[in-house]
Amino acid sequence: MNTQSTRPRFSLFDELDKGLNTLVNEVLHSERGQSKVPPLTIYEFDNRYVVECDVPGVELADIGLSIDNGVLEITGHRQQPVLDEGTKVTIDERRCDKFHRKLKLGKDVNSESVDAELGDGVLKVTIHKSDSVLPKKIEIRKADES
């Protein structure tokens, strides 16, 4: 007599995993299934951080950028397109809402030395590190021979 169950062995774990994925997706995504925060990449170099944030279709005037205490804040919104009278939208999958991102870069940033540019739908922010945290070469002098 065969007593093996025909149910999958780890079905409880699969259900927990599905539930967790659903919860994460609901928190990170809007009702239309699109991300509420723009995707980004952060690069760290010896003397600076570079943040590249995808913001296609967002105008320069609609983006805010600030840095305080090592935290970079990016805010903005994509404008709803103005349609001619009588225009019927058949499918609309583009996101036209506000976004807000806070990134903790650390206390080593120099908030007085930040550059930002917007091009081809990418916001590029360069934040230089404070001189006090950069490696410093110390010159050694020859002792006086007396």
Buried (B, 14 or more C-beta within 10 A) or exposed (E): EEEEEEEEEEEEEEEEEEEEEEEEEEEEEEEEEEEBEBEBEBEEEEBBBBBBBBBEEBEEEBBEBEBEEBBBEBBBBBEEEEEEEEEEEEEEEEBEEEBEBEBEBBEBBBBEBBEBEBEEEBBBBBBBBBEEBEEEEEEEEEEEEE
